[in-house]
């Protein structure tokens, strides 16, 4: 018989109490390390794609700004191929990050259209400037969201998806309004 805190406990009960305490601490340890392991796994999944993804997003934005500033068709033609290469690269990455960055695939797809929308609206320079400005805002927000997801090892938050959805709508609305105006001749 063992005496603990002036309570008499037999050896079997003491062993059982020690096993229960050990099981509780082991369960708490498991529950506290699980989120850390999940974050590390998410980071590891994104690690291979982050450099190409961020580089391509910024290439599309930069190429669209250059297309906006170029005055001749010949100089725009030189940048069209660079835009196509960047678009293809981003389209190749998009299915690979679909699950780790759930909800961003439509935004990435719309961003690949930025050079096309810019070229389409160049007849009205003010609309083209709006397209590039709003596309840049979409791209910067997308890049920021991806960075936060990578650093914290998580998927995009609902408010980030809503913000991106609004920027995507705003970006496409400018082009769609211009398209409607062009068709009606107003």
C-alpha positions as CSV (number, residue, x, y, z in Angstrom):
1,X,0.0,0.0,0.0
2,X,1.3,3.4,-1.0
3,X,0.5,6.7,0.9
4,X,0.2,9.8,-1.3
5,X,-1.0,13.0,0.3
6,X,-2.1,11.0,3.3
7,X,-4.4,8.9,1.0
8,X,-3.8,5.1,1.0
9,X,-3.7,3.7,-2.6
10,X,-2.9,0.2,-3.5
11,X,-0.3,-0.4,-6.3
12,X,-2.9,-1.5,-8.9
13,X,-4.9,1.7,-8.5
14,X,-1.7,3.9,-8.6
15,X,-0.6,2.2,-11.8
16,X,-4.0,2.7,-13.4
17,X,-4.0,6.4,-12.3
18,X,-0.5,6.9,-13.8
19,X,-1.6,5.2,-17.1
20,X,-4.7,7.5,-17.3
21,X,-2.6,10.6,-16.7
22,X,0.0,9.5,-19.3
23,X,-2.8,8.8,-21.8
24,X,-4.4,12.3,-21.2
25,X,-1.0,14.0,-21.7
26,X,-0.3,12.0,-24.8
27,X,-3.7,12.9,-26.3
28,X,-3.1,16.6,-25.5
29,X,0.3,16.4,-27.2
30,X,-1.3,14.8,-30.3
31,X,-4.0,17.4,-30.5
32,X,-1.5,20.3,-30.1
33,X,1.0,19.0,-32.7
34,X,-1.6,18.0,-35.4
35,X,-2.3,21.6,-36.7
36,X,1.5,22.2,-36.9
37,X,1.9,19.0,-39.0
38,X,-0.9,20.1,-41.3
39,X,0.6,23.5,-41.8
40,X,4.0,22.0,-42.5
41,X,2.4,19.6,-45.1
42,X,0.5,22.4,-46.8
43,X,3.7,24.5,-47.0
44,X,5.6,21.6,-48.4
45,X,2.9,21.1,-51.1
46,X,3.1,24.7,-52.2
47,X,6.9,25.1,-51.9
48,X,7.6,23.8,-55.4
49,X,5.1,26.1,-57.1
50,X,5.5,29.4,-55.3
51,X,8.5,30.8,-57.2
52,X,6.9,30.1,-60.7
53,X,3.5,31.2,-59.5
54,X,4.5,34.6,-58.1
55,X,6.9,35.2,-61.0
56,X,4.2,34.5,-63.6
57,X,1.6,36.6,-61.9
58,X,3.9,39.6,-61.9
59,X,5.0,38.9,-65.5
60,X,1.4,39.1,-66.7
61,X,0.9,42.4,-64.9
62,X,4.2,43.9,-66.2
63,X,3.5,42.7,-69.8
64,X,0.0,44.3,-69.7
65,X,1.5,47.6,-68.5
66,X,4.1,47.4,-71.3
67,X,1.3,46.6,-73.9
68,X,-0.6,49.7,-72.6
69,X,2.4,51.9,-73.2
70,X,3.6,50.6,-76.5
71,X,2.3,52.7,-79.4
72,X,3.2,50.6,-82.5
73,X,1.7,47.2,-83.5
74,X,5.1,45.8,-84.2
75,X,6.3,46.4,-80.6
76,X,3.0,45.0,-79.2
77,X,3.6,41.9,-81.4
78,X,6.9,41.3,-79.7
79,X,5.2,41.3,-76.3
80,X,2.3,39.1,-77.4
81,X,4.5,36.0,-77.4
82,X,5.9,36.8,-74.0
83,X,2.3,37.2,-72.7
84,X,1.4,33.8,-74.3
85,X,4.3,32.1,-72.6
86,X,3.4,33.5,-69.2
87,X,-0.2,32.6,-69.7
88,X,0.7,29.0,-70.7
89,X,3.0,28.7,-67.7
90,X,0.3,29.9,-65.3
91,X,-2.3,27.6,-66.9
92,X,0.1,24.7,-66.4
93,X,0.5,25.5,-62.7
94,X,-3.2,26.1,-62.0
95,X,-4.4,22.5,-61.9
96,X,-1.4,21.5,-59.7
97,X,-2.3,24.1,-57.0
98,X,-6.1,23.6,-57.2
99,X,-6.4,21.7,-54.0
100,X,-3.8,23.3,-51.8
101,X,-5.2,26.8,-52.8
102,X,-8.8,25.8,-53.1
103,X,-11.0,28.6,-54.5
104,X,-8.2,30.6,-56.3
105,X,-8.3,28.7,-59.7
106,X,-11.0,31.1,-61.2
107,X,-9.0,34.1,-60.2
108,X,-5.8,32.7,-61.7
109,X,-7.7,31.9,-64.9
110,X,-9.1,35.5,-65.1
111,X,-5.6,36.9,-64.5
112,X,-4.3,35.0,-67.5
113,X,-6.7,37.0,-69.6
114,X,-5.2,40.4,-68.5
115,X,-2.9,40.8,-71.6
116,X,-5.9,39.8,-73.9
117,X,-8.2,42.2,-72.3
118,X,-5.6,45.0,-72.5
119,X,-5.1,44.4,-76.2
120,X,-8.8,44.2,-76.8
121,X,-9.5,47.6,-75.1
122,X,-6.5,49.5,-76.6
123,X,-8.8,51.4,-79.0
124,X,-10.1,53.3,-75.9
125,X,-7.0,54.1,-73.9
126,X,-8.9,55.1,-70.8
127,X,-10.7,51.8,-70.7
128,X,-7.4,50.0,-71.3
129,X,-5.9,51.9,-68.3
130,X,-8.8,50.8,-66.2
131,X,-8.4,47.2,-67.3
132,X,-4.7,47.2,-66.4
133,X,-5.3,49.0,-63.1
134,X,-8.1,46.5,-62.1
135,X,-6.1,43.5,-63.3
136,X,-3.1,44.7,-61.4
137,X,-5.2,45.0,-58.3
138,X,-6.5,41.4,-58.8
139,X,-3.0,40.1,-59.4
140,X,-1.5,41.8,-56.4
141,X,-4.4,40.6,-54.1
142,X,-4.0,37.1,-55.5
143,X,-0.2,37.2,-54.9
144,X,-0.8,38.4,-51.4
145,X,-3.3,35.7,-50.7
146,X,-1.0,33.0,-52.0
147,X,1.8,34.4,-49.9
148,X,-0.3,34.4,-46.7
149,X,-1.5,30.8,-47.4
150,X,2.1,29.7,-47.9
151,X,3.5,31.4,-44.8
152,X,0.7,30.2,-42.5
153,X,0.3,26.8,-44.2
154,X,-3.5,27.1,-44.8
155,X,-6.0,27.4,-47.6
156,X,-7.5,30.9,-48.5
157,X,-9.9,32.4,-46.0
158,X,-13.5,33.1,-47.0
159,X,-13.0,36.9,-46.8
160,X,-9.9,36.6,-49.0
161,X,-12.0,34.7,-51.6
162,X,-14.8,37.3,-51.4
163,X,-12.3,40.1,-51.9
164,X,-10.8,38.3,-54.9
165,X,-14.2,37.5,-56.3
166,X,-15.1,41.2,-56.1
167,X,-11.8,42.2,-57.8
168,X,-12.3,39.6,-60.5
169,X,-15.9,40.9,-61.1
170,X,-14.7,44.5,-61.3
171,X,-11.9,43.5,-63.7
172,X,-14.1,41.6,-66.0
173,X,-16.9,44.1,-65.8
174,X,-14.7,46.8,-67.3
175,X,-13.9,44.7,-70.3
176,X,-17.5,43.4,-70.7
177,X,-18.9,47.0,-70.5
178,X,-16.5,48.0,-73.2
179,X,-17.4,45.0,-75.3
180,X,-21.1,45.8,-75.0
181,X,-20.4,49.5,-75.9
182,X,-18.3,48.4,-78.9
183,X,-21.1,46.1,-80.2
184,X,-23.8,48.7,-79.9
185,X,-21.6,51.5,-81.3
186,X,-22.4,53.9,-78.5
